[in-house]
Amino acid sequence: MACHSDLEHEFAKFLDQADDVIHYFKNERFGFSLTYYEAGRPRQYYPDFIVIHRDENNGLVNWLAETKGEIRQNTFVKSEAADLWCKKMSGHVYGEWRHVLVHQHDLEQSLKIGVKNFGELGKRLRALTAARSVTR
């Protein structure tokens, strides 16, 4: 899979090895986007990866995953738009959707402590992102 950064490559390698990942793809050529607003103007956000994983109850969960080496001013605006979209989609026939921000430092630390499956990684990264957004 063509990746634009070492972080994307490392994340894809993790997904390849995670036994609870059913399928994933890089969104680059698929072109799926969400609309968010910055300074009152609509913008398009293209999540880096779409991941489908089997949770601990044997259900399928669809994820929008965004890899980030650096947190920028609009990162949390995009994340909020993705969280809202996932909440709306999960209330319909489209299955369960979640969003996760894969910050490089958080991924590296998670791998160092031995996180092996995507469900565990997703929970950990979402908790770290929530804590970070409270302090901004």
N, C-alpha and C positions, 0 to 999 in steps of 0.2 A: 504494500500500500504506500502510495506517495504521501509523504508527510512534509510539512513546511518547517518543522522545528524538531530539535531533539526531544522537547517535551511531548509533542504529538507522537513521535516515534516511540518514546518510553511508555506512553499511555496505551498506544495500540499494542505494544508488546505485552503489557499487563493484561489487556482484554483478551489477547490470544491465549494466554495461560490460565485465565480465570475460569474455573469449571462451572460457574453459574451463568456465564454469558452464552446466550443462544446464538446471537448474531449481532454484528455491529457494522457500521459503515461510516466512512468519512463523508460529510455532507457537501463537500466542495463542488462536486459535479451534479449532485442531486438538486441543489438549489432551494431547499426548504428554508423559508425565512419567516420571521416574526416582525411585526411592526412595533416600534417603541417611539417615544417622543423625547426629543432633546431640544431645549430652548423653544418649545412650542411647535417644532417642526417634526413631521414623521420621518423616521429612519428605518432601515431594514437591518435586522440582526440575523446572521446565519450561524447557528450553532455548529461547532466543529464536528461533532460526532452524534450519531443516533445509536443507542445501545439498547438491546433487548436482553433482559436477564430474568432468570427464574428465581423467585424469592423463596424464603424458608417455608412458605405454605404451598409451594409448587405452582404458584401463580406467575404469570408473565407481567413484567413491569417494563415500560418503555421509558427511556431516559434521553433527554437532551443534555449533552455534555460539552462544556466549553473549557478548553485548555487555555491557561493564562500564565505567562511567565511574570508579567507585571500587571498589577491592579491599577487601572486608570480611572479617571473621574466617571466615565459612563459605564463602567463595568457593572456596578450595582443597579443602574437603571435598566440595563439589558437583562440582568438576572431577575429583576422584579417582573419584567415583561414576560420572560420565559416561565417564571413560577405561576403567574396569572394564567397564561396559556395552558400550562399543564393542569392546573386546577379546573379550568373550563372543560378541557378534553376528557379528564378523568370522570366527569359527571355524565358522560354520554356512552355510546356504544364503542368508543374508540379504545377501550382498555384503560389501564392505569398509566399515567404519565408523571414523571418527575424531572426536575432539572438539577444538575450538579455543576458547580464551578470547580474545575480541576486546576488549582493553583500549583505551580511547579514545586514550591517549597513543601506544601502540604502532601503532595504525591510522594515526593522523596522521603519525607518523614514517615509516611504510612508504609512505604515499602521497607524502610529500615526496621520498623517494628514488626514486620512479618505479615501484613495484611495480604491475604491470598485470593479473596473473592470479591466480586464487584459489589455485592450487597453490603458487605462490611465497609468497603472503601466509600461507597455512596453515603452511608450513614455518617461515617467519620468526616468526610469532606463537607457535607451539608451542615454538620454541627460547627465545624471550624468557620465556615462562611457566615453562618448566623451570628457567631460570636464576633466576628470581624465587622459585620454590618452594624452591630449595636454600638461599637466603639467609633464609628466614623462620624 
